[in-house]
Every structure is written in structure tokens, then in C-alpha cells.
Amino acid sequence: MPGRIPIDIAGAVAYAVRTDNYLQLVPAPPTPTHGTRLGLTGTNVSDWHAKRQAIEACFLKWSDDSQKTKPVNRLMARLAKEFREFAQPLLDGIAASTSLNTTDETVFNVVGDTHHHGPTHRATPIVEQCFPRMVTIGGGEMAEHVRTNNSSAKDHIFEEADGFEVAYSITDTPTVLTDPDNAKSKFFTRASVILALGAPNKGKYINHRERWVFLPNADFDGPWSASQSDLIE
């Protein structure tokens, strides 16, 4: 899942340091370590620590203009790339852990697959409607924000849903999306996301409808929102 680890060098290093510090904490027995609780092996944790040490050491040189040579720049970029490639699959496992809590989510910048879900057994479909808002951010990308209508919170996922689905089409002029069930769609577990629609679509319109999703049973997904059209810039 893109977006968990910052793409900038300083952000990636800060992420590696923060998450490794968390994994290195040793709680009082019999409480397991965070790594064990979240399903990581001892090797996973030791490898995470080694990569943190390497990227942090290189960052000290990279941040010093007197040492920031071309080889250092190349090494810094390589270490950051290797850390992302190493961590991403482990983050998928962390997000799926039934032991995940809100502190884990904040530290690792993940949204859990289970801990904050609504009831796993429903007798009726979700009736709450999804209220979306799209904002163009340039380069063929749109920022989408969703919320319910019954809360003062800004962007948030309905508490009984696992996320939201956006169905969309891209056209030259604003067009009503009449059949969202058979349109292109994406599913998200976050309430604020980026839709990368591509620079070739600049000047066109994205026609979209959204609904809350209940993953255990698609028949219980919420109703589609009204069709909206927004200019892609």
C-alpha cells in the first residue's frame, strides 16, 4: 500500500527510526514485544534494526553539505529504496494483525484490517450514505475526502464500514454516472486518499459515486451517493 512510508528522504529516515524504536521496546514480562504481538519474526525485527542503522548513518553524511557527495547521494537513495521494499510486505502483515491497536496504526502509518471494523455479522445492509468531496491537486491527481452526514468530524470512515468504494468514469464533459456497479472502481480504507488519474486526463471530468463497503458481504454495502463531476487539472 503506497503512502505508508514517506517518499522524501528525511521523512523515510524519520519513519525508519520511529518504527524501529517502537519494535526495540522491551515491555515487562509476560507482555510480548510489539514485533511478536504483530506477527513479526525475530529475524524481521533484527533486519528492520539493521536497515534503520544503515539508513540513519548515511543520512548523517547526506545532511552534511561537506560530506554530501555524489556517491553519498546514490547510497542514500538506494538505502531508502531498499528499506521501502523490505518494509512494505511486513506492513501488510501488521495491518492484517488482529492485535493491531491505534498506537500501532499511528507508529506504522497503517489502517488496520480488523481492529476498528464494524460488526462482522450484519442482518441488514448499511443505510448510512457516503458524502464525498474531490479536490484537484494538479498533475492529473485528485484528492478525495469522505465522511458521514451524522458526525461533526471532518474526514472519516463510517464506523460500521470497512472503507469506501468510489466508482467513476472519465469523460470530456460532465456526465451522470448511471451504472456505478459496472463502472471502474477503487476501494480505500482511509477517509482521505489520492486518485492518480494521469496527466493525459487533464482537462477532462471524473464522474463519480461513492458508498460504504462491508467486506464480509457485498450485499450489505451502503447506498451509492449521487453522481458528481469534477474537473481534472
C-alpha positions as CSV (number, residue, x, y, z in Angstrom):
1,M,0.0,0.0,0.0
2,P,1.6,3.2,-1.1
3,G,1.8,6.2,1.2
4,R,2.8,4.4,4.4
5,I,6.4,5.3,4.2
6,P,7.2,8.9,3.2
7,I,8.7,9.4,-0.2
8,D,11.1,12.1,0.8
9,I,14.5,11.1,2.2
10,A,14.1,12.9,5.6
11,G,10.6,11.5,6.0
12,A,11.7,8.0,5.2
13,V,14.6,8.1,7.6
14,A,12.4,9.5,10.4
15,Y,9.9,6.7,9.7
16,A,12.6,4.0,9.9
17,V,13.9,5.5,13.2
18,R,10.4,5.8,14.8
19,T,9.2,2.3,13.8
20,D,12.5,0.7,14.8
21,N,12.4,2.4,18.2
22,Y,8.9,1.0,18.7
23,L,10.0,-2.5,17.7
24,Q,13.0,-2.4,20.0
25,L,11.0,-1.6,23.1
26,V,11.1,-4.4,25.7
27,P,7.9,-4.5,27.8
28,A,7.8,-6.0,31.2
29,P,7.1,-9.8,31.1
30,P,4.9,-11.5,30.3
31,T,3.8,-8.9,27.8
32,P,5.2,-9.8,24.3
33,T,7.2,-7.3,22.3
34,H,5.4,-5.2,19.7
35,G,7.0,-7.2,17.0
36,T,5.9,-10.6,18.4
37,R,2.4,-9.3,19.1
38,L,2.1,-8.0,15.5
39,G,3.3,-11.2,13.9
40,L,6.9,-10.3,13.0
41,T,9.7,-12.8,13.5
42,G,12.9,-12.2,15.4
43,T,14.7,-12.0,12.1
44,N,12.2,-9.5,10.7
45,V,12.9,-7.2,13.7
46,S,16.7,-7.6,13.6
47,D,16.7,-6.9,9.9
48,W,14.5,-3.8,10.4
49,H,17.0,-2.6,13.0
50,A,20.0,-3.2,10.8
51,K,18.4,-1.3,7.9
52,R,17.5,1.6,10.3
53,Q,21.1,1.8,11.4
54,A,22.4,1.9,7.8
55,I,19.9,4.5,6.6
56,E,20.4,6.7,9.7
57,A,24.2,6.6,9.4
58,C,24.1,7.5,5.7
59,F,21.6,10.3,6.5
60,L,24.1,12.0,8.8
61,K,26.5,12.3,5.8
62,W,23.7,13.2,3.4
63,S,22.6,16.0,5.6
64,D,26.1,17.5,5.9
65,D,27.0,19.6,2.8
66,S,30.7,18.9,3.3
67,Q,30.1,15.2,3.0
68,K,27.1,15.2,0.6
69,T,29.0,13.8,-2.4
70,K,27.5,12.0,-5.5
71,P,28.3,8.6,-4.0
72,V,26.6,9.5,-0.8
73,N,23.5,10.7,-2.7
74,R,23.4,7.4,-4.6
75,L,23.8,5.4,-1.5
76,M,21.1,7.4,0.3
77,A,18.6,6.8,-2.5
78,R,19.5,3.1,-2.7
79,L,19.1,2.6,1.1
80,A,15.8,4.4,1.2
81,K,14.5,2.3,-1.7
82,E,15.7,-1.0,-0.1
83,F,14.1,-0.1,3.2
84,R,10.7,0.6,1.5
85,E,10.9,-2.7,-0.5
86,F,11.8,-4.6,2.7
87,A,9.1,-3.0,4.9
88,Q,6.1,-2.9,2.7
89,P,5.2,-6.6,2.8
90,L,5.8,-6.6,6.5
91,L,3.5,-3.6,6.9
92,D,0.8,-5.6,5.0
93,G,1.1,-8.3,7.7
94,I,1.0,-5.7,10.5
95,A,-2.2,-4.1,9.1
96,A,-3.8,-7.5,9.0
97,S,-2.9,-8.4,12.6
98,T,-5.8,-8.9,14.9
99,S,-3.6,-7.4,17.7
100,L,-3.3,-4.1,16.0
101,N,-4.2,-1.1,18.1
102,T,-4.5,2.6,17.4
103,T,-0.9,3.3,18.6
104,D,0.4,0.7,16.2
105,E,-1.5,2.4,13.4
106,T,0.0,5.8,14.2
107,V,3.5,4.5,14.5
108,F,3.5,2.5,11.3
109,N,1.1,4.7,9.4
110,V,-1.3,1.9,8.6
111,V,-5.0,1.3,8.8
112,G,-5.9,-2.0,10.4
113,D,-7.9,-4.6,8.5
114,T,-9.8,-5.7,11.6
115,H,-9.5,-3.8,14.8
116,H,-11.8,-1.0,14.1
117,H,-14.2,-2.7,11.7
118,G,-17.9,-2.8,12.3
119,P,-19.7,-6.0,13.3
120,T,-18.6,-9.0,11.3
121,H,-22.2,-10.2,11.2
122,R,-24.9,-7.9,9.9
123,A,-28.6,-8.7,9.3
124,T,-29.3,-5.7,7.1
125,P,-27.3,-3.5,4.6
126,I,-25.6,-0.3,5.7
127,V,-28.1,2.6,5.3
128,E,-25.7,5.4,6.0
129,Q,-24.8,7.4,2.9
130,C,-21.3,8.4,2.0
131,F,-20.6,12.1,1.4
132,P,-17.6,12.6,-0.9
133,R,-15.6,15.7,-1.8
134,M,-13.0,15.8,-4.5
135,V,-10.3,18.5,-4.8
136,T,-7.9,18.8,-7.8
137,I,-4.3,18.9,-6.8
138,G,-2.8,19.2,-10.3
139,G,-0.8,16.7,-12.5
140,G,-3.9,14.7,-13.2
141,E,-4.4,13.8,-9.5
142,M,-7.5,14.4,-7.3
143,A,-7.7,14.3,-3.5
144,E,-10.8,12.6,-2.3
145,H,-12.3,13.1,1.1
146,V,-15.3,11.2,2.5
147,R,-17.4,11.4,5.7
148,T,-20.9,10.6,7.0
149,N,-23.6,13.2,7.4
150,N,-24.3,12.5,11.0
151,S,-21.0,13.5,12.6
152,S,-19.1,16.7,13.2
153,A,-15.8,15.0,12.3
154,K,-14.1,16.2,9.1
155,D,-12.9,13.2,7.1
156,H,-13.8,9.8,8.5
157,I,-14.9,6.3,7.6
158,F,-18.3,5.2,8.8
159,E,-17.8,3.2,12.0
160,E,-19.7,0.2,10.7
161,A,-17.9,0.0,7.4
162,D,-14.5,-1.4,6.4
163,G,-13.8,1.5,4.0
164,F,-15.4,3.1,0.9
165,E,-15.6,2.4,-2.8
166,V,-15.5,5.1,-5.5
167,A,-17.0,4.2,-8.9
168,Y,-16.0,6.5,-11.7
169,S,-15.8,7.3,-15.4
170,I,-13.7,9.9,-17.2
171,T,-15.3,11.9,-19.9
172,D,-14.7,15.1,-22.0
173,T,-17.8,16.7,-20.5
174,P,-19.6,16.3,-17.1
175,T,-21.7,13.1,-17.4
176,V,-24.0,11.5,-14.9
177,L,-22.7,8.1,-13.8
178,T,-25.8,6.0,-14.1
179,D,-24.4,2.5,-13.5
180,P,-21.8,2.6,-10.7
181,D,-21.9,-1.2,-10.2
182,N,-20.3,-1.8,-13.6
183,A,-18.0,1.2,-13.7
184,K,-14.3,1.4,-12.9
185,S,-13.9,1.4,-9.1
186,K,-11.4,1.6,-6.3
187,F,-11.6,0.6,-2.6
188,F,-9.9,2.5,0.2
189,T,-9.7,2.1,3.9
190,R,-8.7,5.7,4.5
191,A,-11.1,8.7,4.5
192,S,-8.6,11.0,2.6
193,V,-6.9,9.5,-0.4
194,I,-5.2,10.5,-3.7
195,L,-6.6,9.4,-7.0
196,A,-3.8,9.3,-9.6
197,L,-5.8,9.6,-12.9
198,G,-2.9,10.5,-15.1
199,A,-1.7,13.7,-16.8
200,P,-3.4,12.7,-20.2
201,N,-6.7,13.1,-18.4
202,K,-6.1,16.8,-17.5
203,G,-9.0,18.9,-18.8
204,K,-11.4,16.0,-18.6
205,Y,-14.0,15.3,-16.0
206,I,-14.2,12.5,-13.4
207,N,-17.8,11.4,-12.8
208,H,-18.0,9.6,-9.5
209,R,-20.3,8.0,-6.9
210,E,-19.2,6.6,-3.5
211,R,-20.6,4.1,-1.0
212,W,-19.5,2.5,2.3
213,V,-18.3,-1.1,2.0
214,F,-18.9,-4.1,4.3
215,L,-16.2,-6.6,3.2
216,P,-17.7,-9.8,4.7
217,N,-20.8,-9.4,2.5
218,A,-21.2,-7.2,-0.6
219,D,-24.9,-7.4,-0.3
220,F,-24.7,-5.3,2.8
221,D,-22.7,-2.4,1.2
222,G,-24.2,1.0,1.6
223,P,-26.2,3.0,-1.0
224,W,-24.4,4.9,-3.7
225,S,-24.1,8.6,-3.4
226,A,-25.5,11.0,-6.0
227,S,-23.4,11.4,-9.2
228,Q,-20.9,14.3,-9.1
229,S,-18.5,15.5,-11.8
230,D,-15.2,17.3,-11.1
231,L,-12.6,18.8,-13.5
232,I,-9.2,17.1,-13.6
233,E,-6.4,19.6,-13.7
